Amino acid sequence: MPVPVIRAETYYLPPPPRRGYPAVDWTGIPPAELVYQYMENRTGRRVTPPAETVDHTYFAWINQNRWVALCVCGSAQVISPADPRYGCTECGYGWCALVFPTDVEVVEAEMLAIEHPHLRNWWNPADPDNPNPPVTTPPPPVDLDPKTPPRR
């Protein structure tokens, strides 16, 4: 069974229940805000989500089988196409819009075709930080001089 591409809602999970206490329920928390609950639980400190939206856009990409976004401060986190926004838990940068491909399911299906999950990497072709931008082949040169013999 292939390992699906990881999203925030499958990565940031509540802690296991403690003996004698009820299980913690995070089902009502939007996927973009799950990282804040996760960080609070893992670090033992209060991490509050941003209060405002900022005019900045990040491109979503797949890194080793996880949807991720990279902040301007260098921090990254797992994100989800179900909630296309990003707030940084490290520097506190406000909610930024995320650009996902229009065909998320197709991209994830392409990733499933790669056998090893750690080799599943995808960048948006429009992302200026794409290390492998799409190559456009220029048209062949046109010879405008009719006296020049054709090339062989």
CNS distance restraints for C-alpha pairs under 8 A (distance, minus, plus):
assign (resid   2 and name CA) (resid 112 and name CA) 6.53 0.50 0.50
assign (resid   2 and name CA) (resid 115 and name CA) 7.69 0.50 0.50
assign (resid   3 and name CA) (resid 112 and name CA) 7.30 0.50 0.50
assign (resid   3 and name CA) (resid 117 and name CA) 6.90 0.50 0.50
assign (resid   4 and name CA) (resid  65 and name CA) 7.66 0.50 0.50
assign (resid   4 and name CA) (resid 108 and name CA) 7.65 0.50 0.50
assign (resid   4 and name CA) (resid 112 and name CA) 6.75 0.50 0.50
assign (resid   5 and name CA) (resid  65 and name CA) 4.99 0.50 0.50
assign (resid   5 and name CA) (resid  66 and name CA) 5.62 0.50 0.50
assign (resid   5 and name CA) (resid  67 and name CA) 7.16 0.50 0.50
assign (resid   5 and name CA) (resid 108 and name CA) 6.29 0.50 0.50
assign (resid   5 and name CA) (resid 111 and name CA) 7.46 0.50 0.50
assign (resid   5 and name CA) (resid 112 and name CA) 7.67 0.50 0.50
assign (resid   6 and name CA) (resid  10 and name CA) 6.31 0.50 0.50
assign (resid   6 and name CA) (resid  11 and name CA) 6.55 0.50 0.50
assign (resid   6 and name CA) (resid  65 and name CA) 6.15 0.50 0.50
assign (resid   6 and name CA) (resid  66 and name CA) 4.59 0.50 0.50
assign (resid   6 and name CA) (resid  67 and name CA) 6.30 0.50 0.50
assign (resid   6 and name CA) (resid  78 and name CA) 7.88 0.50 0.50
assign (resid   7 and name CA) (resid  11 and name CA) 6.15 0.50 0.50
assign (resid   7 and name CA) (resid  66 and name CA) 6.33 0.50 0.50
assign (resid   7 and name CA) (resid  67 and name CA) 5.79 0.50 0.50
assign (resid   7 and name CA) (resid  78 and name CA) 6.33 0.50 0.50
assign (resid   7 and name CA) (resid  79 and name CA) 5.75 0.50 0.50
assign (resid   7 and name CA) (resid  80 and name CA) 4.93 0.50 0.50
assign (resid   7 and name CA) (resid  81 and name CA) 7.77 0.50 0.50
assign (resid   8 and name CA) (resid  12 and name CA) 5.72 0.50 0.50
assign (resid   8 and name CA) (resid  31 and name CA) 5.76 0.50 0.50
assign (resid   8 and name CA) (resid  32 and name CA) 7.05 0.50 0.50
assign (resid   8 and name CA) (resid  34 and name CA) 7.10 0.50 0.50
assign (resid   8 and name CA) (resid  35 and name CA) 7.54 0.50 0.50
assign (resid   8 and name CA) (resid  67 and name CA) 7.83 0.50 0.50
assign (resid   8 and name CA) (resid  78 and name CA) 5.27 0.50 0.50
assign (resid   8 and name CA) (resid  79 and name CA) 4.79 0.50 0.50
assign (resid   8 and name CA) (resid  80 and name CA) 5.21 0.50 0.50
assign (resid   9 and name CA) (resid  13 and name CA) 7.19 0.50 0.50
assign (resid   9 and name CA) (resid  31 and name CA) 5.38 0.50 0.50
assign (resid   9 and name CA) (resid  34 and name CA) 7.19 0.50 0.50
assign (resid   9 and name CA) (resid  80 and name CA) 7.13 0.50 0.50
assign (resid  11 and name CA) (resid  78 and name CA) 7.36 0.50 0.50
assign (resid  12 and name CA) (resid  34 and name CA) 6.00 0.50 0.50
assign (resid  12 and name CA) (resid  35 and name CA) 6.08 0.50 0.50
assign (resid  12 and name CA) (resid  38 and name CA) 5.89 0.50 0.50
assign (resid  13 and name CA) (resid  26 and name CA) 7.68 0.50 0.50
assign (resid  13 and name CA) (resid  34 and name CA) 7.84 0.50 0.50
assign (resid  13 and name CA) (resid  38 and name CA) 7.00 0.50 0.50
assign (resid  14 and name CA) (resid  24 and name CA) 6.22 0.50 0.50
assign (resid  14 and name CA) (resid  25 and name CA) 7.07 0.50 0.50
assign (resid  14 and name CA) (resid  26 and name CA) 6.56 0.50 0.50
assign (resid  14 and name CA) (resid  37 and name CA) 7.96 0.50 0.50
assign (resid  14 and name CA) (resid  38 and name CA) 6.90 0.50 0.50
assign (resid  15 and name CA) (resid  24 and name CA) 7.14 0.50 0.50
assign (resid  15 and name CA) (resid  41 and name CA) 7.62 0.50 0.50
assign (resid  16 and name CA) (resid  23 and name CA) 6.88 0.50 0.50
assign (resid  16 and name CA) (resid  24 and name CA) 7.76 0.50 0.50
assign (resid  17 and name CA) (resid  21 and name CA) 6.42 0.50 0.50
assign (resid  17 and name CA) (resid  22 and name CA) 6.26 0.50 0.50
assign (resid  17 and name CA) (resid  23 and name CA) 4.55 0.50 0.50
assign (resid  17 and name CA) (resid  24 and name CA) 6.71 0.50 0.50
assign (resid  18 and name CA) (resid  22 and name CA) 7.45 0.50 0.50
assign (resid  18 and name CA) (resid  23 and name CA) 7.49 0.50 0.50
assign (resid  26 and name CA) (resid  34 and name CA) 7.76 0.50 0.50
assign (resid  29 and name CA) (resid  33 and name CA) 6.42 0.50 0.50
assign (resid  29 and name CA) (resid  34 and name CA) 6.30 0.50 0.50
assign (resid  30 and name CA) (resid  34 and name CA) 6.56 0.50 0.50
assign (resid  30 and name CA) (resid  83 and name CA) 6.91 0.50 0.50
assign (resid  31 and name CA) (resid  35 and name CA) 7.88 0.50 0.50
assign (resid  31 and name CA) (resid  79 and name CA) 7.43 0.50 0.50
assign (resid  31 and name CA) (resid  80 and name CA) 6.44 0.50 0.50
assign (resid  31 and name CA) (resid  82 and name CA) 7.03 0.50 0.50
assign (resid  31 and name CA) (resid  83 and name CA) 5.82 0.50 0.50
assign (resid  32 and name CA) (resid  79 and name CA) 6.43 0.50 0.50
assign (resid  32 and name CA) (resid  80 and name CA) 6.94 0.50 0.50
assign (resid  32 and name CA) (resid  83 and name CA) 5.79 0.50 0.50
assign (resid  32 and name CA) (resid  84 and name CA) 7.41 0.50 0.50
assign (resid  32 and name CA) (resid  85 and name CA) 6.24 0.50 0.50
assign (resid  32 and name CA) (resid  86 and name CA) 6.30 0.50 0.50
assign (resid  32 and name CA) (resid  87 and name CA) 7.64 0.50 0.50
assign (resid  33 and name CA) (resid  37 and name CA) 7.08 0.50 0.50
assign (resid  33 and name CA) (resid  49 and name CA) 6.90 0.50 0.50
assign (resid  34 and name CA) (resid  38 and name CA) 6.15 0.50 0.50
assign (resid  35 and name CA) (resid  39 and name CA) 5.95 0.50 0.50
assign (resid  35 and name CA) (resid  77 and name CA) 7.77 0.50 0.50
assign (resid  35 and name CA) (resid  89 and name CA) 7.72 0.50 0.50
assign (resid  36 and name CA) (resid  40 and name CA) 6.13 0.50 0.50
assign (resid  36 and name CA) (resid  47 and name CA) 5.87 0.50 0.50
assign (resid  36 and name CA) (resid  48 and name CA) 6.65 0.50 0.50
assign (resid  36 and name CA) (resid  49 and name CA) 6.45 0.50 0.50
assign (resid  36 and name CA) (resid  89 and name CA) 6.78 0.50 0.50
assign (resid  37 and name CA) (resid  41 and name CA) 6.18 0.50 0.50
assign (resid  37 and name CA) (resid  47 and name CA) 7.76 0.50 0.50
assign (resid  38 and name CA) (resid  42 and name CA) 6.07 0.50 0.50
assign (resid  39 and name CA) (resid  43 and name CA) 5.73 0.50 0.50
assign (resid  39 and name CA) (resid  44 and name CA) 7.72 0.50 0.50
assign (resid  39 and name CA) (resid  45 and name CA) 7.83 0.50 0.50
assign (resid  39 and name CA) (resid  47 and name CA) 6.89 0.50 0.50
assign (resid  39 and name CA) (resid  89 and name CA) 7.78 0.50 0.50
assign (resid  40 and name CA) (resid  44 and name CA) 5.31 0.50 0.50
assign (resid  40 and name CA) (resid  45 and name CA) 5.25 0.50 0.50
assign (resid  40 and name CA) (resid  46 and name CA) 5.48 0.50 0.50
assign (resid  40 and name CA) (resid  47 and name CA) 5.77 0.50 0.50
assign (resid  41 and name CA) (resid  45 and name CA) 7.60 0.50 0.50
assign (resid  47 and name CA) (resid  89 and name CA) 6.85 0.50 0.50
assign (resid  49 and name CA) (resid  87 and name CA) 6.94 0.50 0.50
assign (resid  49 and name CA) (resid  89 and name CA) 7.58 0.50 0.50
assign (resid  49 and name CA) (resid  92 and name CA) 7.70 0.50 0.50
assign (resid  50 and name CA) (resid  87 and name CA) 6.39 0.50 0.50
assign (resid  50 and name CA) (resid  92 and name CA) 6.55 0.50 0.50
assign (resid  50 and name CA) (resid  93 and name CA) 6.95 0.50 0.50
assign (resid  50 and name CA) (resid  94 and name CA) 4.84 0.50 0.50
assign (resid  50 and name CA) (resid  95 and name CA) 6.13 0.50 0.50
assign (resid  51 and name CA) (resid  94 and name CA) 6.89 0.50 0.50
assign (resid  51 and name CA) (resid  95 and name CA) 7.89 0.50 0.50
assign (resid  52 and name CA) (resid  94 and name CA) 5.65 0.50 0.50
assign (resid  52 and name CA) (resid  95 and name CA) 6.28 0.50 0.50
assign (resid  53 and name CA) (resid  94 and name CA) 5.36 0.50 0.50
assign (resid  53 and name CA) (resid  95 and name CA) 4.44 0.50 0.50
assign (resid  53 and name CA) (resid  96 and name CA) 6.14 0.50 0.50
assign (resid  54 and name CA) (resid  93 and name CA) 7.96 0.50 0.50
assign (resid  54 and name CA) (resid  94 and name CA) 5.51 0.50 0.50
assign (resid  54 and name CA) (resid  95 and name CA) 5.83 0.50 0.50
assign (resid  54 and name CA) (resid  96 and name CA) 5.68 0.50 0.50
assign (resid  55 and name CA) (resid  96 and name CA) 6.76 0.50 0.50
assign (resid  56 and name CA) (resid  96 and name CA) 5.37 0.50 0.50
assign (resid  56 and name CA) (resid  97 and name CA) 6.62 0.50 0.50
assign (resid  57 and name CA) (resid  96 and name CA) 5.56 0.50 0.50
assign (resid  57 and name CA) (resid  97 and name CA) 4.85 0.50 0.50
assign (resid  57 and name CA) (resid  98 and name CA) 5.72 0.50 0.50
assign (resid  57 and name CA) (resid  99 and name CA) 7.06 0.50 0.50
assign (resid  58 and name CA) (resid  69 and name CA) 6.69 0.50 0.50
assign (resid  58 and name CA) (resid  70 and name CA) 7.46 0.50 0.50
assign (resid  58 and name CA) (resid  71 and name CA) 7.89 0.50 0.50
assign (resid  58 and name CA) (resid  96 and name CA) 6.95 0.50 0.50
assign (resid  58 and name CA) (resid  97 and name CA) 6.39 0.50 0.50
assign (resid  58 and name CA) (resid  98 and name CA) 4.96 0.50 0.50
assign (resid  58 and name CA) (resid  99 and name CA) 6.18 0.50 0.50
assign (resid  59 and name CA) (resid  69 and name CA) 6.74 0.50 0.50
assign (resid  59 and name CA) (resid  98 and name CA) 5.66 0.50 0.50
assign (resid  59 and name CA) (resid  99 and name CA) 4.74 0.50 0.50
assign (resid  59 and name CA) (resid 100 and name CA) 6.60 0.50 0.50
assign (resid  59 and name CA) (resid 124 and name CA) 6.91 0.50 0.50
assign (resid  59 and name CA) (resid 127 and name CA) 6.24 0.50 0.50
assign (resid  60 and name CA) (resid  67 and name CA) 6.56 0.50 0.50
assign (resid  60 and name CA) (resid  68 and name CA) 5.86 0.50 0.50
assign (resid  60 and name CA) (resid  69 and name CA) 5.33 0.50 0.50
assign (resid  60 and name CA) (resid  79 and name CA) 7.87 0.50 0.50
assign (resid  60 and name CA) (resid  98 and name CA) 6.15 0.50 0.50
assign (resid  60 and name CA) (resid  99 and name CA) 5.75 0.50 0.50
assign (resid  60 and name CA) (resid 100 and name CA) 5.42 0.50 0.50
assign (resid  60 and name CA) (resid 123 and name CA) 7.60 0.50 0.50
assign (resid  60 and name CA) (resid 124 and name CA) 7.23 0.50 0.50
assign (resid  61 and name CA) (resid  67 and name CA) 5.64 0.50 0.50
assign (resid  61 and name CA) (resid  68 and name CA) 5.59 0.50 0.50
assign (resid  61 and name CA) (resid  69 and name CA) 6.65 0.50 0.50
assign (resid  61 and name CA) (resid 100 and name CA) 7.80 0.50 0.50
assign (resid  61 and name CA) (resid 121 and name CA) 7.60 0.50 0.50
assign (resid  61 and name CA) (resid 122 and name CA) 5.72 0.50 0.50
assign (resid  61 and name CA) (resid 123 and name CA) 4.96 0.50 0.50
assign (resid  61 and name CA) (resid 124 and name CA) 6.42 0.50 0.50
assign (resid  62 and name CA) (resid  66 and name CA) 5.20 0.50 0.50
assign (resid  62 and name CA) (resid  67 and name CA) 4.53 0.50 0.50
assign (resid  62 and name CA) (resid  68 and name CA) 6.00 0.50 0.50
assign (resid  62 and name CA) (resid 120 and name CA) 7.10 0.50 0.50
assign (resid  62 and name CA) (resid 121 and name CA) 5.02 0.50 0.50
assign (resid  62 and name CA) (resid 122 and name CA) 4.84 0.50 0.50
assign (resid  62 and name CA) (resid 123 and name CA) 6.59 0.50 0.50
assign (resid  63 and name CA) (resid  67 and name CA) 6.53 0.50 0.50
assign (resid  63 and name CA) (resid  68 and name CA) 6.62 0.50 0.50
assign (resid  63 and name CA) (resid 120 and name CA) 6.65 0.50 0.50
assign (resid  63 and name CA) (resid 121 and name CA) 4.80 0.50 0.50
assign (resid  63 and name CA) (resid 122 and name CA) 6.80 0.50 0.50
assign (resid  64 and name CA) (resid 117 and name CA) 6.09 0.50 0.50
assign (resid  64 and name CA) (resid 118 and name CA) 4.35 0.50 0.50
assign (resid  64 and name CA) (resid 119 and name CA) 5.71 0.50 0.50
assign (resid  64 and name CA) (resid 120 and name CA) 4.98 0.50 0.50
assign (resid  64 and name CA) (resid 121 and name CA) 5.54 0.50 0.50
assign (resid  65 and name CA) (resid 111 and name CA) 7.52 0.50 0.50
assign (resid  65 and name CA) (resid 117 and name CA) 5.44 0.50 0.50
assign (resid  65 and name CA) (resid 118 and name CA) 6.25 0.50 0.50
assign (resid  65 and name CA) (resid 119 and name CA) 7.48 0.50 0.50
assign (resid  65 and name CA) (resid 120 and name CA) 5.06 0.50 0.50
assign (resid  65 and name CA) (resid 121 and name CA) 6.51 0.50 0.50
assign (resid  66 and name CA) (resid  78 and name CA) 6.44 0.50 0.50
assign (resid  67 and name CA) (resid  78 and name CA) 5.57 0.50 0.50
assign (resid  67 and name CA) (resid  79 and name CA) 5.49 0.50 0.50
assign (resid  67 and name CA) (resid  80 and name CA) 6.55 0.50 0.50
assign (resid  68 and name CA) (resid  76 and name CA) 6.64 0.50 0.50
assign (resid  68 and name CA) (resid  77 and name CA) 5.52 0.50 0.50
assign (resid  68 and name CA) (resid  78 and name CA) 4.47 0.50 0.50
assign (resid  68 and name CA) (resid  79 and name CA) 5.28 0.50 0.50
assign (resid  69 and name CA) (resid  76 and name CA) 5.55 0.50 0.50
assign (resid  69 and name CA) (resid  77 and name CA) 5.90 0.50 0.50
assign (resid  69 and name CA) (resid  78 and name CA) 6.75 0.50 0.50
assign (resid  69 and name CA) (resid  79 and name CA) 6.63 0.50 0.50
assign (resid  69 and name CA) (resid  86 and name CA) 7.41 0.50 0.50
assign (resid  69 and name CA) (resid  98 and name CA) 8.00 0.50 0.50
assign (resid  70 and name CA) (resid  74 and name CA) 6.29 0.50 0.50
assign (resid  70 and name CA) (resid  75 and name CA) 5.92 0.50 0.50
assign (resid  70 and name CA) (resid  76 and name CA) 4.34 0.50 0.50
assign (resid  70 and name CA) (resid  77 and name CA) 6.95 0.50 0.50
assign (resid  71 and name CA) (resid  75 and name CA) 5.32 0.50 0.50
assign (resid  71 and name CA) (resid  76 and name CA) 5.88 0.50 0.50
assign (resid  71 and name CA) (resid  88 and name CA) 6.64 0.50 0.50
assign (resid  73 and name CA) (resid  90 and name CA) 8.00 0.50 0.50
assign (resid  73 and name CA) (resid  91 and name CA) 6.74 0.50 0.50
assign (resid  75 and name CA) (resid  88 and name CA) 7.28 0.50 0.50
assign (resid  75 and name CA) (resid  90 and name CA) 6.68 0.50 0.50
assign (resid  76 and name CA) (resid  88 and name CA) 7.74 0.50 0.50
assign (resid  79 and name CA) (resid  83 and name CA) 7.87 0.50 0.50
assign (resid  79 and name CA) (resid  84 and name CA) 7.67 0.50 0.50
assign (resid  79 and name CA) (resid  85 and name CA) 7.99 0.50 0.50
assign (resid  79 and name CA) (resid  86 and name CA) 7.32 0.50 0.50
assign (resid  80 and name CA) (resid  84 and name CA) 6.38 0.50 0.50
assign (resid  81 and name CA) (resid 100 and name CA) 6.61 0.50 0.50
assign (resid  81 and name CA) (resid 104 and name CA) 7.55 0.50 0.50
assign (resid  84 and name CA) (resid  97 and name CA) 6.23 0.50 0.50
assign (resid  84 and name CA) (resid  98 and name CA) 5.00 0.50 0.50
assign (resid  84 and name CA) (resid  99 and name CA) 7.22 0.50 0.50
assign (resid  84 and name CA) (resid 100 and name CA) 7.48 0.50 0.50
assign (resid  85 and name CA) (resid  95 and name CA) 6.08 0.50 0.50
assign (resid  85 and name CA) (resid  96 and name CA) 5.42 0.50 0.50
assign (resid  85 and name CA) (resid  97 and name CA) 4.66 0.50 0.50
assign (resid  85 and name CA) (resid  98 and name CA) 5.17 0.50 0.50
assign (resid  86 and name CA) (resid  94 and name CA) 7.82 0.50 0.50
assign (resid  86 and name CA) (resid  95 and name CA) 5.29 0.50 0.50
assign (resid  86 and name CA) (resid  96 and name CA) 5.09 0.50 0.50
assign (resid  86 and name CA) (resid  97 and name CA) 6.48 0.50 0.50
assign (resid  86 and name CA) (resid  98 and name CA) 6.69 0.50 0.50
assign (resid  87 and name CA) (resid  92 and name CA) 6.88 0.50 0.50
assign (resid  87 and name CA) (resid  93 and name CA) 5.91 0.50 0.50
assign (resid  87 and name CA) (resid  94 and name CA) 5.33 0.50 0.50
assign (resid  87 and name CA) (resid  95 and name CA) 4.58 0.50 0.50
assign (resid  87 and name CA) (resid  96 and name CA) 6.33 0.50 0.50
assign (resid  88 and name CA) (resid  92 and name CA) 5.12 0.50 0.50
assign (resid  88 and name CA) (resid  93 and name CA) 5.31 0.50 0.50
assign (resid  88 and name CA) (resid  94 and name CA) 7.08 0.50 0.50
assign (resid  88 and name CA) (resid  95 and name CA) 7.91 0.50 0.50
assign (resid  89 and name CA) (resid  93 and name CA) 7.83 0.50 0.50
assign (resid 100 and name CA) (resid 104 and name CA) 7.06 0.50 0.50
assign (resid 100 and name CA) (resid 124 and name CA) 7.79 0.50 0.50
assign (resid 101 and name CA) (resid 107 and name CA) 7.78 0.50 0.50
assign (resid 101 and name CA) (resid 124 and name CA) 6.98 0.50 0.50
assign (resid 103 and name CA) (resid 107 and name CA) 6.54 0.50 0.50
assign (resid 104 and name CA) (resid 108 and name CA) 6.15 0.50 0.50
assign (resid 105 and name CA) (resid 109 and name CA) 6.04 0.50 0.50
assign (resid 106 and name CA) (resid 110 and name CA) 6.22 0.50 0.50
assign (resid 107 and name CA) (resid 111 and name CA) 6.36 0.50 0.50
assign (resid 108 and name CA) (resid 112 and name CA) 6.31 0.50 0.50
assign (resid 109 and name CA) (resid 113 and name CA) 6.60 0.50 0.50
assign (resid 110 and name CA) (resid 114 and name CA) 7.28 0.50 0.50
assign (resid 111 and name CA) (resid 120 and name CA) 5.62 0.50 0.50
assign (resid 111 and name CA) (resid 121 and name CA) 7.55 0.50 0.50
assign (resid 111 and name CA) (resid 122 and name CA) 7.97 0.50 0.50
assign (resid 112 and name CA) (resid 117 and name CA) 7.96 0.50 0.50
assign (resid 114 and name CA) (resid 119 and name CA) 7.19 0.50 0.50
assign (resid 114 and name CA) (resid 120 and name CA) 6.43 0.50 0.50
assign (resid 116 and name CA) (resid 120 and name CA) 7.08 0.50 0.50
assign (resid 123 and name CA) (resid 127 and name CA) 7.08 0.50 0.50
assign (resid 123 and name CA) (resid 130 and name CA) 5.84 0.50 0.50
assign (resid 123 and name CA) (resid 132 and name CA) 7.95 0.50 0.50
assign (resid 124 and name CA) (resid 130 and name CA) 6.96 0.50 0.50
assign (resid 125 and name CA) (resid 130 and name CA) 6.83 0.50 0.50
assign (resid 125 and name CA) (resid 133 and name CA) 6.00 0.50 0.50
assign (resid 125 and name CA) (resid 134 and name CA) 6.24 0.50 0.50
assign (resid 126 and name CA) (resid 130 and name CA) 7.74 0.50 0.50
assign (resid 126 and name CA) (resid 133 and name CA) 7.94 0.50 0.50
assign (resid 143 and name CA) (resid 148 and name CA) 7.87 0.50 0.50
